[in-house]
Amino acid sequence: MQIFENASDVLALPRPDNIFLLEPYIPRDCIVMLYGYAGLGKTAVSWAMAQAIQCGKSVWGLPVSQANVLYMELDMPVMITQERWLSRDPPFQPSFTVAFEETSLDCLQFLSSYPDERHRGLRDLLQKLHVRHQFGLVVVDALREVVQGDLSLSGLPRRVYDAFKVIFPGATILFIHHERKMSQGLVGYTDPKQSAAGSMEFINVAQVALQFIKRGRETFLGHRKTQVSTDFPVIESAEP
């Protein structure tokens, strides 16, 4: 805990020239939720974001600050990922660090003093990677793969986010998550209060929430929540 007896001392703290890794969507040292229906291209767009930040090159005309990136691919096997990268035109050739785990995790064990052998080994490995590379962005694909049991338990989102912040201090953690299906009578309508599968608390506790939206043949990225930007634009994203 940091305590400032004089609040004005906060302004004297060192700060980066740009608080964003990808402006205005991905700030530094924050929790970001990227969610939407399955099949809209969340993963493909997150690859493009990760690559742009790793290389420090603008994407979709948006400003980018360079930082090392770890992409935790827990939702897709290596072979399928390889096929998707090669099938793009031109083939996708990422330079970020990527980690695969084909069995779901219980990230709350990362907070435990007595994790099981598997999670203790994973925690040690990830911490060593972070010490070596000082990741500015860690992408977790997907949230469902790191939580065991009911996502709607009160207090769970904070513990999940803390589990990753303990391993990757100073990094932005971006979680990809699937949106809850709406009833047939509400086709085309998305209630932001019922949008993510599980508890709305995951969005409430995050600093930024980004939602993929399908309207006709167009896909948009909605800035549903931010504690950083003053603007809430909805812009067309690149097609996956």
Secondary structure, DSSP 4 states (H G I P E B T S, - for coil): ----SSGGGGGGS---S-SEEETTTEETT-EEEEEE-TTSSHHHHHHHHHHHHHHT--BTTB-B----EEEEE-SS-HHHHHHHHHHSSSPP---SEEEE-SS---GGGGG-SS--HHHHHHHHHHHHHHHHH--SEEEEE-GGGG--S-TT-TTHHHHHHHHHHHHSTT-EEEEEEEBPPPPGGGTT---GGG-BSS-THHHHHSSEEEEEEEETTEEEEEEEEESS-S---EEEPPP-
